[in-house]
Amino acid sequence: MILEISVDERVLKIDVSPKMVYESNGTLYEFPHSEFNEEYPPIYHTISVVVSMEQIDMECTLTQEVENQLKEKYYFEENEGQIVVARLEITEFPNEWKEEMGDSWFCWLDALDGDYAVIGERADRIVNEDIYGEAFEYGSLYYIQRLDVHPEFSGQEVGLKLIQHTFKYMLRNANGIVFLIAKPMKSKLSKKSNVFKSSSRLSNYYKRCGFKRIRNGSAKSIVMEACVEELYLDC
């Protein structure tokens, strides 16, 4: 991957090898056998593709001017000393927990917000109509809340590869069904206010790694799904 900036009226290209950083946050990672209800929070996963300033310093002379240019052009996290290339946020709802609750997917997810409710409704239909067999049986419902790629790295399939790598290598024993809603969303990694407005183009983008469009409703919010084992990049 190349970081490119202008220094002293010349273009400086820095060849870097990003690394992936994984964070997970959940109140409990095993089923809580007492006082469990629909308001119990799921497990949250955050996977980031980053480049440390330490690595950049190894590839070139990191002068103050170079550092300032990098911080101006890319999304820089001061506390971590790193540039964020892309970030994936996933919410996990273990099927085992739902079974212990004895309730529907909709009842659990509806307690969180509207987007979750739409996903819960679809998940119940999948179970009731046996659309994917036992896909949920020993797995989870995963909801991709946000896939954010810095505009400077768009067109390089960074986001699709991040999804694929995450479910193949980063999440422990990942199994089940993954959902997302293709809709306009402003990047948190860019200072620009541009919003990618075409839900249709976004849905076509996600189709490339295995997602299928399953809800026609609003053209601005397209619900998509895929079994974990179907998440392979087609390019």
Secondary structure, 3 states (H helix, E strand, C coil): CEEEEEECCEEEEEECCCEEEEEEECCCCCCCCCCCCCCCCCEEEEEEEEEEHHHHHHHCCCCHHHHHHHHHHCCEECCCCEEEEEEEEEEEEEHHHHHHHCCCHHHHHHCCCHHHHHHHHHHHHHHHCCCCCCCCCCCEEEEEEEEEECHHHCCCCHHHHHHHHHHHHHCCCCCEEEEEEECCEECCCCCCCCEECCHHHHHHHHHCCCCEEEECCCCCCEEEEEEHHHCCCCC
